[in-house]
Amino acid sequence: MRETVERLERDGLVERGPNPADRRAPLVRLTPDGAAALDHVGPARGLRGGARPRPR
C-alpha cells in the first residue's frame, strides 16, 4: 500500500498530511488533479464519482 500511495503522491494525485487522531498514520487526500482523474476513470472502474478534495 505504501508504494502505491508514494506513486500517487509522486504523480501529484494525492498528498499526505498529519493525522491529528493518530500521529503514526498520515492522512491521504486527493489533490484537484487526483479528483479529476477519479472523475475520468472512476465510473468505468465502478468507483464513485464526484470525489472532491477538502478545502484546507
C-alpha positions as CSV (number, residue, x, y, z in Angstrom):
1,M,0.0,0.0,0.0
2,R,2.8,2.4,0.9
3,E,4.4,2.1,-2.6
4,T,1.0,2.8,-4.2
5,V,0.5,5.9,-2.1
6,E,4.0,7.1,-2.8
7,R,3.5,6.7,-6.6
8,L,0.2,8.6,-6.4
9,E,1.9,11.3,-4.4
10,R,4.8,11.5,-6.8
11,D,2.3,11.8,-9.7
12,G,0.5,14.7,-7.9
13,L,-2.8,12.8,-7.4
14,V,-2.7,12.6,-3.6
15,E,-1.0,14.4,-0.8
16,R,-0.1,13.2,2.7
17,G,-0.6,15.3,5.8
18,P,-0.7,14.9,9.6
19,N,-3.4,12.9,11.2
20,P,-4.4,14.6,14.5
21,A,-6.1,11.5,15.7
22,D,-3.1,9.2,15.2
23,R,0.4,10.6,14.6
24,R,1.7,7.3,13.4
25,A,-0.6,7.2,10.3
26,P,-0.8,10.2,7.9
27,L,-4.0,11.2,6.2
28,V,-4.0,10.9,2.4
29,R,-6.1,13.4,0.5
30,L,-6.9,13.7,-3.2
31,T,-5.5,16.7,-4.9
32,P,-7.5,18.6,-7.6
33,D,-5.7,16.6,-10.2
34,G,-6.5,13.4,-8.3
35,A,-10.2,14.2,-8.2
36,A,-10.2,15.0,-11.9
37,A,-8.5,11.6,-12.7
38,L,-11.1,9.8,-10.5
39,D,-13.9,11.6,-12.3
40,H,-12.4,10.4,-15.6
41,V,-11.7,6.8,-14.8
42,G,-13.8,6.1,-11.8
43,P,-17.2,5.3,-13.4
44,A,-15.5,2.9,-15.9
45,R,-13.9,1.1,-12.9
46,G,-17.0,1.0,-10.7
47,L,-15.8,3.8,-8.4
48,R,-18.0,6.5,-7.1
49,G,-17.5,9.8,-8.9
50,G,-17.9,13.2,-7.5
51,A,-14.9,13.0,-5.1
52,R,-13.5,16.4,-4.3
53,P,-10.6,17.4,-2.2
54,R,-11.5,19.1,1.0
55,P,-10.6,22.8,1.2
56,R,-7.8,23.5,3.6
